[in-house]
Amino acid sequence: MATTPPHSPRTALICGPYLSGKTSLFEALLAEAGALQPHASAQSAFTIADHSPEALAHGMGTEMNVATADYLGESWTFIDVPGSVELGQEMQDAMDVADIAVLVVEPDPAKVVTFASHLKALEQADIPHVIFINKFDKHDNSARELMEAFQAVSSKPLLLREVPIHEDGQVTGYVDLVSERAFHWQEGKPSTLIQLPETVLDRETEARTEMLEGLADFDDALLEKLLEDVTPTSDEVYSDISKDLARDLVVPVFFGSATHNHGVHRLMKSLRHDAPDVTATAARLGASGTASQVKVFKTLQAGHAGKMSMARVLGGTLTTGDTLNSERPAGMNAIFGGKLSPVKDAPAGSVVGLTKLDSAATGDMLTNTGRTATDRAALAPSYAQAIKAASRADDVKLGDNLKKLLDEDRSLSVRFDTLNGVQVLEGQGEMHLKLCLERLENRTGLKVDAETPQVAYRETIRTAAEKRVRHKKQSGGHGEFGEVEIKIAPVARGDGNAFDEKIHGGAVPRQYIPAVKHGVDDALEKGPLGYPVVDVSVTLTDGKHHSVDSSEMAFRKAGGQAMRDALADAKPVQLEPINAVKIKVPDQFISGVQKIVMGRRGQILGFEALGGWTGWEEVQCQIPASEMGDLIMELRSATMGVGSFTAEFDHLQDM
């Protein structure tokens, strides 16, 4: 393979579904770079990753892991993101700064659907990516069958870079399809070069031809050579792969075992030779490449150390003391897991941790004098809980710390439910919110009670009604007197409430009519059934006043009582909110989704092929808000974790 000149610092994103072994590969790549000791066994604890109390408690990655190391004189930053679908915002944010992504998958065709959304996200962001089939030594799988299954969910052509060598039902090594050299894996040691086994010759020839034909689709010169039966040199093939990968035209596929360090060296060599550098990433993000231009991809609240912004320098060199958005960071550090090391200079491509950069938010592009907020929308919420501090004395503390959580995680949101007087925390699922509340308690000792939010029921009336009410009170001195007559009637659903007056002869003086309306509004806040009243027209038709005892308060009370009496006579009916829901799932799960929707009193309106997602459908339906609470859990359970939905209020319907 031809040597390449040193690159500027590069960044690789390690992503994939839950249990695929991403974090094992993350640490194996660091070990390959000499920054960590290789794992002694498959059961070895992670050295720098997943050490937060929440990760240890649940035995899963719960937050982004970032580490920078040198490999053959070049700086590499690896970003490992959680595999849980509920923590997908971490991947979305990390994609902004990655030069290349490694999608880690399992060697099981039945699990292809579990990484389809990861693959689509990388494709939509135009990020060059490779696939690493992990745990490959444990299975007697056919690479050909896996490629066929994987290709079904990739819009880019997959390029198998090696074929496995099988012995006694196990994969013991591989043949590189460019150099046509064979290697035998060794436990805890580098692979050894061996003679190409005769048992794999036919498959190697077939796979190499397929690889070259895939490359020839983007190289006319290579196509001519193949048509003329001229064998291209290895350097020509390597060059084609590198160019096509950088342009996100092909997806090279490797395999191995991260826990046994099998295939990791081969993957790292490919990353080093084929991954584009920061100039391509800056162009993709629309960065100008000027000095001190950085992209923030993660915000952390680091206790007493304050706020830290993880950022990548996209152009020029960032030096300690430089300003960003007219603000000077307190410090600049290289990142290796939880360890920060101060640095003075960060050339283009570097990933650094900037401390106490208060104005920065995740997704921001920062220059010396300005800030451009991200235009990438956060993931839409799909689950909510009403929360309150376990102790009322902690109410203020809860608000301050929720803001910090929202700074760290763009897919979280908080809204205040004015009807029930509680804060509602919204996120990606039950586990997502559970982790957030655990993080609050672990960091601050703040305990939070959480429960299912109450549904925003409303009520209205079925018939018209008329009421006349006199409010009279005498307690010495000036009394209170106000008499009103009102007529109420239902209006079309969604038209809202309306107030009008048809007073003649000054029966109710003009200055008191607004007070009557205030009284009516008071009564509309809580109707006979206990809910806010909607879609009612109210007309003030008559009344009486007293020259001495009438007042705004008297007419307000009279108006309120008249409204309450009229509502009770107008056949009140409870209304429930109905949401317009769009459910996104692979075709194979459509029948299950139909059962879920119907089981929640929903109505299916139609089906539509999901644009750009081969084999996926969007189910358009309406579901009562009271049935939405745990919809995301049931949907994911029925779709191997990949189903998702968006919902918005559509209309109110008789209960």
Secondary structure, DSSP 8 states (H G I E B T S, - for coil): -------S-EEEEEE-STTS-HHHHHHHHHHHTTSS---SSTT---SSSS-SHHHHHHTS--S-EEEEEEETTEEEEEEE----GGGTHHHHHHHTT-SEEEEEE-S-GGGGGGGHHHHHHHHHTT--EEEEE-SGGG----HHHHHHHHHTT-SS-EEE-EEEEEETTEEEEEEETTT--EEEEETTEEEEEE---GGGHHHHHHHHHHHHHHHHTT-HHHHHHHHTT----HHHHHHHHHHHHHTT--EEEEE-BTTTTBSHHHHHHHHHHH---HHHHHHHTT----TTEEEEEEEEE-GGG-EEEEEEEEESEEETT--BTTB--SEEEEEETTEEEE-SEEETT-EEEEET-TT--TT-EE-SS-EE---S------EEEEEEESSGGGHHHHHHHHHHHHHH-TT-EEEEETTTTEEEEEES-HHHHHHHHHHHHHHH---EEEE------EEEESS-EEEEEEEEE-SSSS-EEEEEEEEEEE--TTS--EEEE---TTSS-GGGHHHHHHHHHHHHTS-TTSS-B-SEEEEEEEEE--TTTB-HHHHHHHHHHHHHHHHHHS-EEEEEEEEEEEEEEEGGGHHHHHHHHHHTT-EEEEEEE-TT-TTEEEEEEEEEGGG-TTHHHHHHHHTTT--EEEEEEEEEEE-
